[in-house]
Amino acid sequence: DRCKMKWKVTITVVGCHAEGEPGRVITGGVLPPPGKTMFEKKQNLEKHADWLRRFLIFEPRGGVFTHYNLVVPPCDPTADAGFIVMEPTDYPSMSGSNCICTVTVLLETGQVKMVEPVTKLTLDTPAGLVPVTATCRDGKCERVKFNNVPSFVTHLDAPLVIDGFPPFTMDIAYGGAFFAIVDARHFGLTLEPGDARKCVEIGEVIKAAAAAKYPVAHPLNPAINTVTFVQFALPIVEEAGPDGSVRLIGRNAVVVSPGKIDRSPCGTGTSARLAVLAARGLFAPGQTLVSKSIIGTEFWGQIEEATTLTPSQGDAIPAIVPSISGRAWTTGISQYGLDPSDPFPEGYVLSDTWHRNPLGGAW
């Protein structure tokens, strides 16, 4: 009898990464949370079933580097599938790397029919509908391009002071979440792999200070609010591409709480940066930004069109519809179970790898 496996929970997960950033996709064992919209489903999961995020992301089953995506039926009848992102501390309404991972898994596992050479589908997300075009060949999803939700700027050159550094300015923009975008050079950062820990240590301080000084909220959904990420960026430079053409390269490193660097170039972060560039008159439809991560991987960002957001009160807000293109690779299929005698049903965290306590308070 002792040899029998007795699990209270059995969850099937397909491992995947988008340009280096893990984005595991839950494909079985979890019922969809209630809610009339994807945002309501996200809120329900966050408030009433957060055990799932902790069970999978906290140790001993996960780690601070992991992200999970729960695939659910769409709420909008025009969409093909819905997904909810779970990260180490919260539930962002949209994520580019996780979107690319989810599309790749949906197509390569047959949950959504793959059509070669191009599959078109729509994802229902808590941030809104996301149209997707996937390039496919021989049963493989080779590249995913999605039109992100409208992205916009709330602050340009906003001043901020943190201990230990001269005063600096930052831009705050929304690309599916709110980003504080700062010049990496001001902090002596070159955004090479050896800078990762320093980025995290400084970035978490900037995030707290920026969120406190500059409250922000989405004009159409005030429940999407506060600065969630810090993006260290280097100036855009021109480099020769493999075919000899000139490419616009924008290197960045996005800090994900409670303290890790996005291994990918960050799709929502790239969208926010494109909104800033457009607001400054430095980028226009037809151009391509090669957004490069701290490990050298790339997303390709474009501005598809200009648009506006019209809140119920106040003036219309100029915005852009950005598109992001990148690749993902599946890495395995796993089943996670919970033995009734396991002393860590919702996991644990330790300060050796978790820079800040995701449960709040001091270590």
N, C-alpha and C positions, 0 to 999 in steps of 0.2 A: 504493500500500500504506500510505503514511503517513496517508492520509485515513480509513482504516478504524478504527472504534472497537473497541478490544480491552479488555474488562473481565474481570477475574478474579472479581468479585463484582457482582451486580445485585440491589438490594433495593428493593422497592416500598413506599412510605410514603404514608399519607393524613394530611395536616396537619389539626390540630384544636386548638381551645382551649376550655377550660371556664371561663367567667366571666373570661376574660383570661389564664389560665394555659395555656401550650402543652402539649399531650399528643399527640404524633405517634404514629400507630399503624402498625406494620409488618404489612403484609398479604401480602407475597410475598417469596420469595428466601431465606428462613431456615428451616431444618428445626427441628422442636421438639427441645429438649435432652432427653437421657435422664433418667429418674427415675420412680419409682412414684407420687410425690405432687407437687403443684405446688411445695411447698417444696424438695423434692429437685431438681426441674428448675431452680428459681432458683439453688440452690447450685451445680449443675453449670455453669450459664451463667456464674456469677460466678467460679468457680475455673478453668474450662477453656475458656471462649469469651468472655472479657471484651473481646477485640478488637472485638466487635460494638458494645458500648457506646462504646468509645473511637472507633471508626471513625465513628459517627454523631453523637456528642455533642461530641467535641473538634473544634477547628478543623482544616481549613478548611470542613468540611461542616456543623458545628453551632455551638454556643456554650453558654455557661454557663446560658442561659435555657431550653435545650431539655430535654425529657423524651421518652422513647420507651416504647412498650408493645408487647411481642411477644405476638401472639395465637397460642395453641396449643390443640390438642384438650384437653378437660378430662380430669382423672384420675378424678374422681368421676362415675359414670354418671348422676347426677341433674342435672348441670350442662349448660349449653348451650355454653359456651366457657370457655377459661382465658386468663389473661393474666399477664405478668410485667413489672413496672415497672423501667425503667432510668433512673437519675438521674445528675447530674454526678459524684457520688462513690460511689454505692452502689446497692443494689437493695432498696428498701423493700418489705416484705411486702404492703402495701396502700397505696393512695392514692385519695382521694376524687375529685379532679379528673381523674386518669388513668382512673379507673373510668367517670366520666361521658363522657369523650372516647371511650373504647373502646366503650362501649355505643352511643353515637351513630354511630360509624363502622361497627360491625357491622350496625346496622339500616339505615343509609342506603346502604350498599354492597351490601346483600342477603346478607351472610354469615350472618346470622340473620334469619329471616323476620319482617318487620314486620307486626303486626296492629293495625289502627286501630279504635277510638281508644286502646286500651291494649295494650301488649305486655309480657308477663311473661316473665322469663328468670332464670337463675341463672348467676353467674360463679364459676369455680373460681380462687381466688387462693392465694398462699403463706400467707396469714393464715387462710384458711378459706373456706367457701362464703358468697357474697354474693347474696341475693335482690334482684332489680331490678324495678321497675315503670317503664315508659317511656310517656309520653304522646305520641301520634303523630297527625299530620294531614297529608294530602296528600303522603305520602312523606317527610315531615320529622319527625325526632325532636325534639319541642319541649321536653321536660323529662324528666330522669332522677331517679328517687328510688330509693335503695338502703338496705337495712338493713345497717349495718356490722357488723363482728365485735364481740363483747362488749368493752366499754371499761371501764377501771377505774383507780383511783387507787393510787399507791404511796406518795406523800408529800404531806402538806399543810403549808404554812408551813415548808418546809425552809429553814434559814438558809444564806446563801452570802455570801462576800466576794470582790470582784474589785478590782484596783487602780484607783484613780481615782474610785470611787463609794462612798457610804456602804453599810454592810451592808444586805442586803435578804433577803426570803423569797420562795420560789417553791413552786409545786405541780408535782408530777411525775405524769403520767397517761399511760395507753396508749389509743390510739384507732386502732390499726393500726400504730403506731410509738410510741416513747416521746417525750413532749414535756415540756420544762421551761417552765412557764407563769409569766410574770413581769408585774408591773404596769408598763405603759409609762410612767406618770407619774413613776415613781421615777428614770427616766433622762432626763426632760425631753422625752419623745416624745409627739407628738400623732397619730402614724400617718397623716399626710398624705404625699403622694408625695415631697415634699422630704426626708422622714425616712428614705428607703430606705437610703441609704448608711450613715447612722449606725446604723440597726437592724442592718445586716449586721456592721459593725465591732464593736459591742457584743455582738451575739448569738453570734458565733463564739467570743468569749472566755467568755461565760456557758456555752455548750455544753461547752467543754473542761473548765471548772471543775466544772460539774454532773456530767458523766460520771465525772470522777475521784473526786468526793466521795460520790456516790450511785450505786453500781452497781445496776442494775435488770435483771431478766430476766422473760420471760413465764412464768407458773407452769405452763403446759401445753407450752411449747416454749422451753426455755432458750436455744436458738440465736437466738431473737429477743431481743436484749438491747441495753443501753446507751441513753442519751439521744441521740436522733438529730436532733431539731429543738428550736429555741427559739421560743416563741410570745410575742410582746408583745401584751398585751391591755389594753383600756380597760374601765372599769366598764360594766355593762349599764345602758342607759338606755331610757326609754319615749319613743317618737316616734309621731306620727300617720301612719298609712299612707295610700296614695292613696285608699282608700275611707272614710277617717275613723276606722278602727279603730286601736286602740293596739297598736303593735308593740314587742317587746323587741329592742333592737339591741345587738349585741356586736361592736365593731370590734376587729380583730386584724391582726397582721402576723407571718407565720411565716418564719423564716430557714432557707433550704435551703443546706446546705454544697455547695461551698466558700465561698459568699457571694453569695446572691441572695435577693430577697424573693419569696415565693409571690404571684403576681398575683391568684390566686383567694382566697376566704376559707379555703381548706384544709379539705377534708372530714375527714381524720383528726384534724387539729388541733381542728376544731369538735367532733368526737366526744370527744376528750380533755377539752375544756373542759366539755362537758355532763356527763361523769363527775365532774368536780370540783364542778360546781354541784349535782349530785345528792347527792354525798357531804356537802356542806355544808347540805343541806336547802333549797336555794334554787330548785330546778327539779324539775318533776314531769311525768309523762306527761300529754299534753293541751295542754301549752304549746309554743310555737314560738319558737326563738331565731333571729333574723335575723342571721346571721354575716356581717359586712361586711368587705371586703378594703381594702387600702391604696389601691386605685383605685376603690373605691365599689361593686364588684359584690357579689352576695349569694348565699349558700347558706342554705337553710332547714333548721334542725336540730330534731329532736324526740327524745324518749325514748319508744321503743316499749314497753319493758317492763324491769323489774328482773330480774336473773338472778344466778347465782353461778358461779364457776369453782372446780372441785375438783381441786387438784393431787394427785399420788400420795402426797405427804407434806405435812403441815401442814394448817392450817385452810382452810375454804372462803373464797373472796374475793368480796365483793359487787361486782357489775358491773351495767352497763346495756347494753341493745341500742339504740343510737342509729340514727336514720335521717337521711339527708342528701339534700337535693333541690337540683338546679341544672341549668343549661343549658349546651350546648356547640354549637359551630358548626364545620363542616368548612371548611378554607381552601384546599385544593388537593391534587393528587396528584403525587408526585415519584418519580423513580427515582434512587437513588444508586449509583454505580459506582466500581470500583477499577481504574484503569489499572495494568498491571504496572510501568510506569516511574514511577509516582507516588512521590515520596520520602517521603510522609507517609501510609502505609497505615493507621496507627492515630492519625493526627492529632497535634496539638500544643496546648499551652496557653501563654498569656502573662499576665503579672501586671497588664496594663492593664485587663483585664476579669475575670480570675479572681482573686478576692480572696485566696484561699489556694491553694497548689499541690495539686491533687487527687491527684497522684502521691506526695505525701508529701515532707517535707523543706522546706528554705528555698528561696526563689527564687534 
